[in-house]
Amino acid sequence: MFEGYMNYYAKRSVNELDERDIRAYLQHLVQQGKSDSYLNQAVNAIKFYYEGGQRNA
């Protein structure tokens, strides 16, 4: 899930992205017709990263 987010913004550092970028990515997933379950997993993967999960990566 998080890999898709990183690939979507491949030309930018993930640490320079902000809430607007996250929302834009999630909107992109909605437009692709992803399920609610998929969106929930994407949100949680992104949230995990920004809440400190990157230290475990």
Secondary structure by P-SEA (a helix, b strand, c coil): caaaaaaaacccccccccaaaaaaaaaaaaaacccaaaaaaaaaaaaaaaacccccc
